Amino acid sequence: METEVIDTTDEVEDVLEEAAEETAATDTSEATESKIELKRKTHLKGKVAKVALGGAIIDVGQDKPGFVHLARIQEEPLNRVEEALDVGQEIDVWVLRADPNREHIELTMIEPLKYDWRELKKGMVVSGTISRIEKFGAFVEIGAERPGMVHVSEMANKFVRNPHEVVSVGEEVTAKVLAVNRQKKQIKLSMKALIEKPEPAESLPTVQDALKEVDDDLPVPTAMEMALREAMERSRGDSNVAKGGKKSKKGDDALEDIFSRTLEGYGEK
C-alpha cells in the first residue's frame, strides 16, 4: 500500500474507501489464507498505512482496512496521531467491531478488558490474582473494570478466621460468580463453590445407642431366675391383699407351687 499523511479529518472516510479498494486490488491467495474470523476483542498484528487528524489506517492483512480512532491509540490524552504513531510502524490492535456492511474494521490499541459488565454472569467460573486482602475477605483481579471480592465465608468449606490462612497476595485462584451489581460496580465471588464438599463424618453414638449397648452386654436371666422373680412379685401382691398383716393361704400355696415347678425344670437340665 502507498503510505501518506492525511491532514484533515474530513478526508478520513475517503481514505478508508481508497484503502479498501487498494486492499482488494492487492489481495493474494496467500493473504486470503491468512484471514481469520474477526470477533470483538480479537488480537491482531498490524502496520500503520496512513495517518490523519482523526486517527490512523491500519493494514491488518484482511480484506478491508482497519481504523484506529485518535482516542483509542493510548489511554493518556493525545493531541496528534503523529505523537504516537509513524507510517510503517508495526503495532498490536484489538477488534472493536467488524461489521460486514462497513468498509473498514474498527480497532483499538488499548487492550480491552477480559470481561465487560454485560459479559459477567452469575454462575460463570473466572480466574484471577489476589490483589488485596482485608479482614472480611480478599479482592481478585479477574480482568474486569473492578476486582471481584471473595468474602471470608466463601473461601473454604471450613471456618476461616483470617483470610491469610487461605490466600496470599499474588496468588492465582479460580472462583465462581455469585452475583454482579453493575450499578454498584460489585462482583461477588466464591472459592468454596468449586471445592468438593467433604463427606459427612460418622455420627457420634446417641445416649439411646449407648444404653442399648449396655443392655446388650447384661447377662440374660435363666428360667429359674425369672420364675423366682415372678413368684416374689406375686407374693408381694398377696401380702398387700391379706388383712391384719397375715399372709393369705392362697398366696403361700401359689408360691410353693412355683418353686416346685421351677426346681423340677432346673433339675431336668
Secondary structure, 3 states (H helix, E strand, C coil): CCCEECCCHHHHHHHHHHHHHHHHHCCCHHHHHHCCCCCCCCEEEEEEEEEECCEEEEECCCCCCEEEEHHHCCCCCCCCHHHCCCCCCEEEEEEEECCCCCCCEEEECCCCCCCCHHHCCCCCEEEEEEEEEECCEEEEECCCCCCEEEEHHHCCCCCCCCHHHCCCCCCEEEEEEEEEECCCCEEEEECHHHCCCCCCCCCCCCHHHHHHHHHHHCCCCCHHHHHHHHHHHHHHHHHHHCCCCCCCHHHHHHHHHHHHHHHHHHHHC
